[in-house]
Amino acid sequence: MKEMSLVTKIWKHFCLVNKHRWYVFKLSIKAGIPWRGFLHDLSKYSWTEFSESVKYYNGKKSPIYLCRQDKGYSLSWIHHKGRNKHHFEYWEDLDLKHRFPVFLPYKYIVEAVCDKIAAGMVYEGEKWDQTEPLRYWNNIEKKNVVLKHPASIAFMDIVLKKIADEGIDSGLKPKFLKSVYKKVSEEFM
């Protein structure tokens, strides 16, 4: 298979980022947090993130994944998770002996839900359905090594289950999201 030109990689990655951000923005409007959707993932345009992502872009797998396979780490991911509060990794504190997960504030955990839905829509394309975010959450993200506060886990479980069962419009209603956040806050805090 012929290697993509640098110009093609730049263009395709730029389009992918814009498509993802557009989907997150539309979902964030439904969820009542339009400003978070507008600001979502702006760091992907920074030199650190964009240049590495273009270098490893192949149109099939995450450039971060491919970079990690090649170098053992990704400066793009390190940069990204430290600047985007909708990632669980941003909310993990540590001292000399312990790691402490923090419950994401409301606007960031709702943005995280929108991010998960949009990522699936972009990467799965026509294969995507409303059960995909819950499947991905249960089979991959909930199990990964990043510590998550029990309230964050409960919030994601409830919201993504509602989306899987009743659809995006039902699961992203601001009234529903706020009630779930309040419920898990009271239960775990």
C-alpha positions as CSV (number, residue, x, y, z in Angstrom):
1,M,0.0,0.0,0.0
2,K,1.3,3.4,-1.0
3,E,2.3,5.8,1.8
4,M,0.1,8.9,2.1
5,S,1.8,12.2,1.4
6,L,2.4,14.7,4.2
7,V,-0.1,17.1,2.7
8,T,-2.7,14.3,2.6
9,K,-2.0,13.3,6.2
10,I,-2.3,16.9,7.3
11,W,-5.6,17.4,5.5
12,K,-7.1,14.2,6.6
13,H,-6.1,14.6,10.2
14,F,-7.4,18.2,10.2
15,C,-10.7,17.0,8.8
16,L,-11.0,14.2,11.4
17,V,-10.4,16.6,14.3
18,N,-12.9,19.1,12.9
19,K,-15.5,16.4,12.3
20,H,-15.1,15.1,15.9
21,R,-15.3,18.6,17.4
22,W,-18.4,19.3,15.3
23,Y,-20.1,16.2,16.6
24,V,-19.2,17.0,20.2
25,F,-20.5,20.6,19.8
26,K,-23.9,19.4,18.5
27,L,-24.1,16.8,21.3
28,S,-23.1,19.5,23.9
29,I,-25.9,21.8,22.7
30,K,-28.4,18.9,23.4
31,A,-26.8,18.4,26.8
32,G,-27.0,22.0,27.7
33,I,-23.3,22.8,27.8
34,P,-22.7,24.5,24.4
35,W,-19.6,26.4,25.5
36,R,-17.9,23.2,26.5
37,G,-18.7,21.8,23.1
38,F,-17.3,24.9,21.4
39,L,-14.0,24.7,23.4
40,H,-13.7,20.9,23.1
41,D,-10.3,19.6,22.1
42,L,-8.8,22.9,20.9
43,S,-5.4,21.6,22.1
44,K,-5.5,19.2,19.1
45,Y,-4.5,22.1,17.0
46,S,-1.4,22.8,19.0
47,W,2.0,21.9,17.5
48,T,2.7,19.2,20.0
49,E,-0.5,17.3,19.4
50,F,-1.1,18.1,15.7
51,S,2.4,17.3,14.5
52,E,2.7,14.0,16.2
53,S,-0.8,13.0,15.1
54,V,0.0,13.9,11.5
55,K,3.2,11.9,11.6
56,Y,1.4,8.8,12.8
57,Y,-1.8,9.3,10.9
58,N,-2.9,6.3,8.8
59,G,-6.6,6.7,8.7
60,K,-7.2,3.3,10.4
61,K,-5.9,3.5,13.9
62,S,-5.4,6.3,16.5
63,P,-2.1,8.1,15.9
64,I,-1.6,8.1,19.7
65,Y,-1.8,4.3,19.7
66,L,0.6,4.0,16.8
67,C,3.0,6.5,18.4
68,R,3.0,4.5,21.6
69,Q,3.7,1.3,19.6
70,D,6.7,3.0,18.0
71,K,8.1,5.0,20.9
72,G,6.5,3.6,24.0
73,Y,4.8,6.9,24.8
74,S,2.9,9.7,23.1
75,L,3.8,13.4,23.8
76,S,0.5,14.3,22.1
77,W,-1.5,12.3,24.7
78,I,0.6,13.7,27.6
79,H,-0.1,17.2,26.3
80,H,-3.8,16.5,25.6
81,K,-4.8,14.9,28.9
82,G,-3.2,17.7,30.9
83,R,-5.2,20.4,29.1
84,N,-8.6,18.9,28.6
85,K,-10.7,18.5,31.8
86,H,-13.1,16.0,30.2
87,H,-10.5,13.3,30.5
88,F,-10.4,11.2,33.7
89,E,-6.6,11.3,33.6
90,Y,-6.8,15.1,34.2
91,W,-8.6,14.4,37.5
92,E,-6.1,11.9,39.0
93,D,-4.0,13.3,41.8
94,L,-1.1,11.5,43.4
95,D,1.3,11.7,46.3
96,L,4.4,9.7,47.1
97,K,2.4,6.5,47.9
98,H,-1.2,6.9,46.5
99,R,-3.2,7.8,43.5
100,F,-6.5,9.6,44.1
101,P,-9.3,9.9,41.5
102,V,-11.5,13.0,41.8
103,F,-15.2,13.2,40.8
104,L,-15.3,15.2,37.6
105,P,-17.3,18.5,37.9
106,Y,-20.7,18.4,36.1
107,K,-19.8,20.3,32.9
108,Y,-16.7,18.1,32.3
109,I,-18.3,14.8,32.9
110,V,-21.1,15.7,30.6
111,E,-18.5,16.8,28.0
112,A,-16.9,13.4,28.5
113,V,-20.1,11.7,27.6
114,C,-20.5,13.8,24.5
115,D,-16.8,13.0,23.6
116,K,-17.4,9.3,23.9
117,I,-20.5,9.4,21.7
118,A,-18.8,11.6,19.1
119,A,-15.6,9.5,19.0
120,G,-17.7,6.4,18.3
121,M,-19.7,8.2,15.6
122,V,-16.6,9.4,13.8
123,Y,-14.5,6.2,14.1
124,E,-17.3,3.7,13.6
125,G,-19.1,5.6,10.9
126,E,-22.2,3.8,9.5
127,K,-21.5,0.9,11.9
128,W,-22.2,3.1,14.9
129,D,-25.4,2.7,16.9
130,Q,-26.6,4.0,20.3
131,T,-25.3,1.0,22.2
132,E,-21.7,1.6,21.1
133,P,-20.7,4.1,23.8
134,L,-21.9,1.8,26.6
135,R,-20.1,-1.2,25.0
136,Y,-16.9,0.8,24.6
137,W,-17.2,2.1,28.2
138,N,-17.8,-1.4,29.7
139,N,-15.3,-3.4,27.6
140,I,-12.4,-0.9,27.3
141,E,-12.5,2.4,29.2
142,K,-14.0,1.3,32.5
143,K,-11.3,-1.4,32.7
144,N,-8.2,0.6,31.8
145,V,-5.6,1.5,34.4
146,V,-6.7,5.1,34.9
147,L,-8.3,5.5,38.3
148,K,-11.9,6.8,38.3
149,H,-13.9,8.1,41.2
150,P,-16.8,5.8,42.0
151,A,-19.3,8.7,41.4
152,S,-17.8,9.2,37.9
153,I,-18.2,5.5,37.1
154,A,-21.7,5.5,38.4
155,F,-22.6,8.6,36.4
156,M,-21.2,7.1,33.2
157,D,-22.9,3.8,33.8
158,I,-26.3,5.4,34.2
159,V,-26.1,7.9,31.4
160,L,-24.6,5.5,28.8
161,K,-27.1,2.8,29.7
162,K,-30.0,5.3,29.2
163,I,-28.5,6.3,25.8
164,A,-28.1,2.6,24.8
165,D,-31.7,1.9,25.9
166,E,-33.6,5.0,24.9
167,G,-31.3,7.0,22.5
168,I,-29.2,10.1,22.6
169,D,-32.0,12.6,22.9
170,S,-33.3,10.9,26.0
171,G,-29.9,10.4,27.6
172,L,-28.6,13.9,27.0
173,K,-31.5,15.8,28.4
174,P,-30.0,18.4,30.8
175,K,-32.7,17.7,33.4
176,F,-31.8,14.0,33.3
177,L,-28.1,14.6,33.4
178,K,-28.4,17.0,36.4
179,S,-30.6,14.6,38.3
180,V,-28.1,11.7,37.8
181,Y,-25.2,14.0,38.8
182,K,-27.0,15.0,41.9
183,K,-27.9,11.4,42.8
184,V,-24.4,10.0,42.4
185,S,-22.9,13.0,44.2
186,E,-25.1,12.4,47.2
187,E,-24.4,8.7,47.1
188,F,-20.7,8.8,46.9
189,M,-19.6,12.1,48.3
